[in-house]
């Protein structure tokens, strides 16, 4: 008698196509105009630069820099900064901001999962709401650890799953489910995931939950700005039919109004993020 029917069946789990996902993500972040949103987040870059204790003369790498919030913060502290992103137009916006302040920064198109720098090239690596959106979480973590010298620091700012942005992406995911097998970007806003990614090469890891306040005229104003300029919401609305767009707009508006602490005549939405400082062994 065969026992095959009594044995548990193995279920094949398809690995996500990271290359295809990255291509889609790159197009997403290149859409709209993230710089309109990014400049409002400057305080996060300044706070992170202080947390990591940027010193004059240090070699600093900004990974997935966008339009350069952490880049500018480090350059204002007289560090030697290299700003990288895989969306050239965002680096151009960062270069314009640096030029307006007379700050010396090197800008280079680079993929956070394959940084074109030698081992130990930098004293500090930073990433504010950038590396967390890569499809393969292990690779940017390994790359930042590789390019930072022993005893150097890595500073991250990552949205948390429970915070406003984490919940926003959950709403979008209900309308447009992410590829099967892809880890949520919001995991970067949890301490266990950070320890899993960096712990084996870290002498110290400090995680602190902080708040950034989105400040807009109203929920409708926030939705207008993010629908037009923020890549993920811009692409999400573009991918839906009219009924889907209405459903998504209503769900986001409900979230904004639930989280608003600004009263009836303005919008102030606290968005939780995790500030991470890692000291490499």
C-alpha positions, 0 to 999 in steps of 0.5 A: 500500500502506498503511503503517499496520500498520507504525506503532507504536500509541499507547496511551491512558493514563488520568489518575487521577481526583484528586478521587475519590482525594482523597475516598477518602483523606480518608475513610481518614484520618478513619477509626480514630483517627490521633491514637493513632498520631500522638502517638507521632511527636512527636519527629519534629516536634521534630527538624524544628523544630530542623532548620528553625531555628524562631525566636520570632515567626515565622509558621509553617504546618503543612500536613496537620498531623494531630493537630499534632506539628509544630504543637506543636513550633513553638508551643513555640518561640514561633512564630505557628502556623497548623495545617491539615488536611482532617480536622476531627476531627484538628485538634480533637485538635491543639487539645486538645493545644495547649490542655492546654499553654496554647499559642496556635495557630490551627486551620483546615480546609484542603486541602494542594493548595489552601491558603487563604492569600495569597502569602508569608504565612509564614516557614516551612511544615512537613509531617510525613508529611502532604503526601506522601500527597496524590494530585497531588504537584506541587500541595502543593509549589507551594502551600507554595512560594507561601505561604512568603516569599522566603528562607523555609523549608520543612521536611518529614519523609517516609517513604522507599521502602526504610524500614519504612513504605515497605515496609508500603505496598508490602505493602498495595498487593499486596493492594489495588493503588492507582489506575492512574497514581498516584505513590507517596507514598514518592517524597517520601522520595527526593531526586530527587523533592524536587528535581523538585518544589521545585528550580526555586524553591529556593536550597538543599535539604538531605536527610538520612535519619533513623530513627524507632523504633516501640516496641510490646510485640510484632508482634501489639500493633503490628498490633492498634493499627494495624489499629484506629487507623491509617487506611490499615491500618484501611481495608485490612483492612476492604476484604478478606475473611477470607482476604485479612485473614489474608494481609495480617496474616501479611505485615505480621507477617513484616515487623515480625519481620524489622525488629525489633531489640528482642529476643524480648520487645519490638518496636523497629522502626526506620523510615527517613524523609527530613528535608528543609529547603528555602530558597526563593529 
